[in-house]
Structure formats: structure tokens, C-alpha cells
Amino acid sequence: MAKSLIQNLLKNNSTLLQSYQVKFVGHVFPGEKLNIKVWAEGNKRYFEVEVAERQKKAIVGLLIVREQPKL
């Protein structure tokens, strides 16, 4: 999950990742499709993963992006 978020949200630049937290709140069976929803508030990226077939949350989490120095 972290790798996918870094690739897509941070354009593969892992140095921008300050913190990553995840909580498993459900289960996923092999072959089930997942939907990932992401929204931003400042330097925080909240996300949740939902099992598409059952519309049940499986993962909720938070990714904090390191602020870039202003020159």
C-alpha cells in the first residue's frame, strides 16, 4: 500500500514521505478488487481502501508529506 501511494501521490519520491500510518479495519479475500480513496488537507493525505464487491472498508490511513524548504 505504501509503495503504491508513494508512486502515485509523491511521484516516486520517497524522500517526501514524513510519516505513514495505517489501520486494518476489515478483511480482504484473494481476488477481490479494491478501491482507494485519497483526500488532502494541507500536508496530510488521508486514504481508505474499500473492497469493491462488498463496499466494506478494509484499511484506513494517513500519509504525511514532508514540506519542501522555500528558497
C-alpha positions as CSV (number, residue, x, y, z in Angstrom):
1,M,0.0,0.0,0.0
2,A,2.7,2.5,0.9
3,K,4.6,1.8,-2.3
4,S,1.5,2.5,-4.4
5,L,0.8,5.7,-2.6
6,I,4.4,6.9,-2.9
7,Q,4.4,6.1,-6.6
8,N,1.1,7.8,-7.4
9,L,0.9,10.7,-4.9
10,L,4.6,11.6,-4.4
11,K,5.7,10.8,-8.0
12,N,8.0,8.1,-6.8
13,N,10.0,10.5,-4.5
14,S,10.1,8.6,-1.1
15,T,12.1,11.5,0.5
16,L,8.8,13.5,0.6
17,L,7.3,10.9,3.0
18,Q,7.5,12.1,6.5
19,S,5.1,9.7,8.2
20,Y,2.8,6.8,7.3
21,Q,0.1,5.3,9.5
22,V,-2.3,2.5,8.6
23,K,-5.0,0.6,10.4
24,F,-6.6,-2.6,9.2
25,V,-10.4,-2.4,9.8
26,G,-11.7,-5.2,7.7
27,H,-10.6,-8.2,5.7
28,V,-9.9,-8.9,2.0
29,F,-10.3,-12.2,0.3
30,P,-8.0,-13.2,-2.6
31,G,-9.3,-12.0,-5.9
32,E,-11.4,-9.1,-4.5
33,K,-10.9,-5.7,-6.2
34,L,-10.0,-2.7,-4.1
35,N,-11.0,0.9,-4.4
36,I,-8.6,3.5,-2.9
37,K,-9.9,6.9,-2.0
38,V,-7.5,9.7,-1.1
39,W,-8.1,13.3,0.0
40,A,-5.8,16.0,1.2
41,E,-5.8,18.5,4.0
42,G,-2.6,20.6,4.0
43,N,0.4,18.3,4.0
44,K,-1.8,15.3,5.2
45,R,-3.1,12.7,2.8
46,Y,-5.9,10.6,4.2
47,F,-6.8,7.4,2.5
48,E,-9.2,4.5,2.8
49,V,-9.3,1.2,0.9
50,E,-12.7,-0.4,0.3
51,V,-13.5,-3.9,-1.0
52,A,-15.4,-3.1,-4.3
53,E,-17.7,-6.1,-4.2
54,R,-18.9,-5.7,-0.6
55,Q,-18.4,-1.9,-0.2
56,K,-16.7,-2.5,3.1
57,K,-13.7,-0.6,4.4
58,A,-10.5,-2.7,4.8
59,I,-7.9,-0.1,5.5
60,V,-7.8,3.5,6.7
61,G,-4.7,5.5,6.9
62,L,-2.7,8.8,6.9
63,L,0.3,9.8,4.9
64,I,2.1,13.0,5.9
65,V,4.1,14.7,3.2
66,R,7.4,16.5,4.2
67,E,7.2,20.2,3.5
68,Q,9.7,21.4,0.9
69,P,12.0,24.1,2.0
70,K,11.2,27.5,0.5
71,L,14.2,29.2,-1.1
